[in-house]
């Protein structure tokens, strides 16, 4: 036991020494950059760091490399010490819980990263730099940031006066190559049968709502579905933070919400954008995620000739998602619940629900048809459902086939 304690104490001592070296070297580099007569290049900074680290005999070769990488990241990289994580294609999400706690997601599983920020102030600087690049402000008066980077990564940051453990930063990264339906089939997220079924529904302009929990793959799935929209249609996408990657549509308008400025003015909400989109003569409207009062305008758009519209929302099941839509509707307007349910039932044709399996794999769990009003509630008929050991199993046939028949008639006339 004494040997184990001694080893632990030695490791702690070494770690403390490493942090002191990192801190001292970081200050030196910043001072050199600040006082230099010319603009210091990354190569010059790395040469200086490497020279100083090599002089430190107390460190092993492995520790020297780690110190050099950390100091360079802190002084030259936009995202500081988490820049290498953001550059790693295997990392899909980075979660910073205060200056000393960083987690990453790889292959659907969470791991704690062996990095930390020098101080809370350094983490705040990173958050402010991100906000400045997207023309936003984050401070004690505006403590929440929702934005996206140039590469499409989604950013959420919460300032220290709201996050009790220190500033929180979450970066959701998206693959450089677009995930197609074929890739989802290859990953086992969906079967060929269900993919072909949903592809037909998209082409025939069924209104489809995709639900699922956090990080269940809703946006990825929506992108895959959108690939089957006829190329001659006019599409308007509306998102809080732009993430959709609609490809092959020439007549495309992409709209993104905007937060209010420091004076509390200039906000453009999703509700505003949905209303504006109705004047743009779209064939279909794609709403990235419904969260609040915009649900009224989205449902009304589906009910006013914009067949084939798509949207997503957070829900634990198709039925749970319908209840959430009703609740959002009630919070936005004082409508009778019967009228709300009828609007939803007439607007949405198909519910697609996604989730994660115990091992972390994202998969399609259920496809359900909205069948109208049944016993005072929005009726649902499960068409496909995921079962342990069997995967996606067909449960019943689609009842409302009118749009499919019309689409087939159009194809026949075209031939």
N, C-alpha and C positions, 0 to 999 in steps of 0.2 A: 504493500500500500504506500509506503514511504517513497518508493521509486516512482510510482505513478504520480504522486503529489509533486515530486521534484520535477518530473517531466512537464507536468501542467504548468508549474510555476515558471519554468524555463521558456515554455511557449508563450506565456503571457508577457514575460519580460521581452522576448524577441519581438512580439507583436507591438508592444509599446514603443520599442526602439524604432521599428519600421515606421510607425505613425509619426514619430518625432522627426525622422529623416524626411518623410514625405512632406510634412508641414513646413520644415525649414527650407527645403529645396523649392517648394511651390512659391514661397515668399520671395526667394532669390530670383526665380524666373520672372515673376510678375514685376519685380523692381527693375530688372534688366529691360524688359519689354517697355516699361513705362518711361524709362530714362534714355532709351536708345535714340541716337541721332537719325536713324533710318528705320523703315518698317521691317521688323524682325520676321524672318520666314520660319515656317514650321521646321525646316531642315536645320536651321541655326539653333532653334530651341532644343530639338532632339539631340544635336551634337553636344550642347552644353550640359543637358541632363545626363546623357550617357557618360560624359567625362567625369562629372561629379559622382555619379553612382559607382563607377569603376574604382574610384579612389576610396570608397567605403569598404574596408576590409572585413568589417563585422558581419556583412551580409553574404549569404550564399548566392550562387549564380541565379538560382530561381527567384530569390527575393529581389535581387538587383533588377531583373527583367520586370518583375511586378511593380517595383517602385518607379522605374522609368516610365512604364505605361501609365501608371496612375497620375504621376505628376504632369506628363504630357497632356493627358485627357483633361485634367483640372485646369490647365492653363491655355489650351489651344482648341479644345473640342466644344462645340456648341452645347452638347448635353453633358459635358463634364465626364465623370467616371462611368456613366451609363451609356456613353456613346458606343463603346464596343458591343454592348448588348443590343443597341438599336441597329447596329450594322450586321449583326449575326442573323442570317436568313432563317435559322432554325428557331429563333425566338419570336413568338407570336404576341406576347404581351409582357410589359414591364410594369411592375407595381412598386412604387416607392412609398414606404410608410414612415416618413421622417428621415432624418439624415443617416441613420445607422441601419436601416432595414430595407433591403431591396429583394424582391422576388421576381422570378421570370417564369413564363410558361413555355415549355417545349413539348411538342407532341402531345398536347392535352394535359400535361402534368406540371405541377408547380415545384420549383426549386428555389432555395434561397441563394442569391448571388453573393460571391465573396468580394463585395465592393461596398464602400460607404462614402458619403460626402464629408468633406472636411469640417463643415459647419452648417447650421441651419441657414445662415446667410448665403452660403454657396448654393444650396438647393433653391432658395428663393430667387437668386439671380438666374438660375436655369429656367425657372418657371416664368420669370419676367421676360427673359429673352425670347422664349417660345411665344408668349403673348404679343410681344412687340412685332414679331415676324408676321403675325396674322392680324395686325392692327387692332389688337385688343389690349385692355388693361386689367391687371389683377393686383389688388391691394386690399387693405382692410375694409374699404368701402365696397369693393367689388371682389369678394373673396373666392368666387368660383369661375373657372375658365373651362369652356368647351370649345375645342378648335381642332384643326387638322394641320399636319405638316405638308410640305410640298410633295412628299412621296405618297401622300394619302393616309398616313398614319393618323389615328384619332387620339386626341389628347384631352384628358380631364385633369384639372389641378384644383386643389382646395387649399386656401391660404391658412396660415398658422392660427389665426384667431377663430377659425371654424374647426380645423383638424387639431384635436387636443394633443395628439402625439407628435406634432410638428407637421409641416407642409406635406400634403399627399399629392403624388403625381402618378397618373396611370397612362400608359401609352399602348394603344391597341394597333399592332402592325398588321398589314394585309400583304398577302403574297404578291411578288412582283409579276408573276404570270397569273392571269385570270383563271379562277376555278370554273371549269365547265361542267356540264351535266355528265359528260363521259368520265371526267375525273372523279366526280362524286360516286359514280357507279363503281369505278376502280377502287376507291377507298372503302367501299362497302356501306356508304351513307344512304344509298337508295338502290333499289333493284331496277333492272332494265324495264320490267313490266310497269312499275309505278312511274318511272321516268317518262316512258312513252305515253302513259295515260295523262300525266300532268302537262307534257309537251303539247298534246292535242287540245287540252283545255285552254292553254295560253293562246295558241293559234286561233282557237274559236272564240276568244274574247270573253272567257269567264272571269268574273271578279274574284280574285284570290287573296286571302289574308293569311300571312305566315306568322305563327306565334312560336314562342319558345322562351326559355330562361336566358339569363345573361350569358353571353359567349357560347350560345348554342349553334351559331352559324346562320342566323337569319339573313344578314346582309349578303353573305356568300351565296346562300340558296336563292335569294331574290335576283342576284346577278345572273346565276345560272338559268333561272326561269326566263329572264328578260331576253336571253339570246334567241328565243323562239318567237318573239314578237315580229310580225311581218315588217319587212324593211321599208315598205312604202308608207308607213303610218307616221303621224306626228306625235311625239312623246314629250311630256313635261315631267321632270323628276323634281321632287321637293324634299329637302332634307334639313335637319337641324345642323348637322355637320356632314359635309359631302363625303360619301363613302362609296356610293354606287359606281359601277364601271360599265355603263351601257355601251356596247360595241355594235358597230354595223348599222346604226340608225342615223341617217343623214339629217333628218328633220327632228332634231333633239334640242330641247331647252333644259338647262340644269339650273335650278334655283336653290339657294342656301340661305338659311335664316341668319340674322345679324343681331347681336346683343346690343343693349343700350350703352351709350358712352358714359363718361364719368359724371356728366350732368343729368343722367337718367333719360336721355333722349336718343332718338335714332333707331330704336329697336324695330326689327322686321320679324314678325312671328310666322310660324308655320301656317297659322290661320290666315294671315294676310296673304301669304304666297299661294295657298290653295284657292282663295277667292280670285286672286289675280290670274292664276293659271286657267280658270274657266273662261277668261276673255281671250285666250291665246289659241282657240280652236284646236285643242288637243284631241287625238283619238283616244289616248289613254293617259291617265295620271298615275305616277308611281310615287307614293309617299313613303320615305325611308322608314320612319317609325312614328306611330301615333302615341302621344303621351298625355294629351289633355283636351282642351276645348276644340282643337282642330278636328276632332272626330266627327263633329256635326257636318262640317264642310266636306270632309272626305266621303262620308256616307251619302251626302246629298249629291256629290259628284258622281258616285257610282249609280245613283238613281236617276241621273239626268242625261243619259245617253253616252256616258264615257265607259262603255263596256270594255273589259279587259284590263281594268285598273288593278294595281297591286299595292300592297302595303304590309307592314309588319308591326308587331307589338309584343310587349312582355306579358307572358301568361304561362300558367302551369299545365294547361290542357286546352283543347278547343273550347270546351264548355266554360272553363275558367276565363279564357280570353273574352268570350262573349259577355260574361258578367262584368269584366273590367271595362269593356266598351260601353256597356249600359251605365256603369258608375261614372265614367268620364262624361258621358252624355248628360247625366243628371246634374253633375257639377257645373256644366257649362250652360245649361238652360233648364227652365222649369217646365219640362214637358211631361205629360202623363207617360208612365212606364209602358203602357200598351202601345202608344204611338212610337216610342223609341224602339221597342222590339220589332215593330212592323217595319220601320225604316231600315234597321240592321238586316232583317230577314230578306227584304226586297233588294238590298244593296249588295250583300256578300253572297257569292255562290258556293265557294269552296274554302274550307279551313285546312291549312297544312300546319302540323305541329312538329317542331324539332326539339331535340334534347340530347343529353349526354348519357352514354352507357356507363356502368360502374368503372370501367377502365379509362374513361375520359374521352372515348371516341364520340364525335358528333354524328348523329344519325336522324333520319326521319322516323318519327314514332307513330304518326297517325295522319290520315287524310280523311276528312269528313265533309259531307255535303250538307249545306243549309237547306232545310226542307220547308221553310215557311214557319207559320205560327202553329204550335201544337200544345194544347192544354195551357194556353196563356203564355208560353215561353217560346223562344226561338228554337225550332226543331233542328236536330242534328242526326245524320245517319252516317255511321262509320263505314267508310269504303275500304280502307286498308288500315291495319294496326300492327305494330311491332310486338312480337311474342318471343320470350326467352327461348333460345334453342331453335327457333324457326324463322326468325327475322320478320320481314313484312309479309303479312298474310291478308289475302283478300277476304273481306267480310260481306260485302253486298255490292250490287250494281248501282251505277249512277242513275238516278231517277229523272232529273231534268236534263234531257238530251237535245233540247230544242236548238241551242246554239251550235252544237256539234253537227246536227242535221243541216242547218243553214250553211255552215262552213263547207260541208261536203257538197252541197248543191252548188256553191260558188265555184268550188274546184272543178266540178263536173261541167259547169257552163264554160269555165275557162278552157277546158280541154276541147 
